[in-house]
C-alpha cells in the first residue's frame, strides 16, 4: 500500500503592525487506505533582514508557508525523517509488535 503524506498549516502567529509571521504551527498527516498517523509542531521564524522582500500576510499561500517550515526544519533530510517516523507508526498499526491485555479476560 502506498502512504500519502500531507503537510498543512494549523495556525500562524504574526505581528499586527507589519504582518510578519514569527511562529508557524504545522501538521503532517500520513495515511494509506486503512491506517493513519499524524504529527504536530511549531517553529519560530526570524524577521526578514532589513531591505529583504516581504510577502504581505494576505498574499501568503499554503505552499509558501509549508516551504518555510520544511526549510526551517532542515530541508529534505529532516522531512524524510519525519515522514519515515509516521510511516513506522502506520507499519506498527498494520503489523503490531506489541500488545496488552489479560489472558483470562479475552
N, C-alpha and C positions, 0 to 999 in steps of 0.2 A: 504494500500500500504506500502511496505517496503522501507525504506530510506537507501541508501548506502552512507557511509562516506569514503572519500579518503583523506589521508594525503600525501602531496607532498612537495618537497623542490624546491623553486624557485631559490635560489642562495646561495652560500657560500662565506664568506669573510675570507681570510687566510693570514697568514704571509708568504711571499715568501721564506724567509730564511730557515724555517723549515716545512712549510706546515700545521702548526697548525691552525685549524679553530677557529675564535673568534666571528663570527656572522653568524647566520643561518636565512635565510628568508624562511618562510614556508607558505603553503596554506592548507586550509581544505575545501573540497567541499562536499556538501550533495545533493543527487538527488534521486528522485523516477521516475516513468515512465513519469511524466508530469512536475514537478516543480524542481527548483534547488536553491541553496543558497551557498555562499562561504565566507570565511574569509581569511585575510592575516595578518601575523605577523612576527616579528623579535625578536630574543633573542640573548643575548650575552653569550658567553661561557668563562669560566675561563681556563687558560692554565693548562695542566695536572701538577700534583705535580712532583717535581724532582724525577726521577727514575721510575715514573709510566709508564706503557706501552702506547705507542702512535701508533695509526693506521696511516700508511702512507697515505697522501692525496689521492694518486692514488688508494688505496685499499678501500677507503670509499664506502659504499653502501647506497642506499636509505633507506633501513630498519634500518641500524645503525644510520644514522643521524635523522630519524624520531623518533627513540627510545630516542636519546639525547634530542630532542625537547620536547617530552611528559614528560620525567623525569624532565627537567628544568622547564616546566610549572607547575609542581606539581603532576605529576603522574595521575593515572586513575580517580581520583575525578575531577581534572581540565579538563581532556579530556572529561569526561562525561558532564561537564558544557558547554563546547564549542559546543559539538555535540547537546546538548539539545537546545542551543540558535539557532543553524542552523535549527534544526527540527521545532522550534517555527516559524521561518521565512517561512519555507515551509508550515506549517499549516495555517499561515496567508494568504499565496498566495492561498491555496486551499479553504479556507473559510474566506474571508476578513471580518474584524470587523470595518474597516474604509474605507471611500471613499471621493472623492472630485468631484466638478463639479458645474455647474449652471443648475438648473432645467428647465429653459426656453430654454436651448441650448442642448437638448437631442438628 
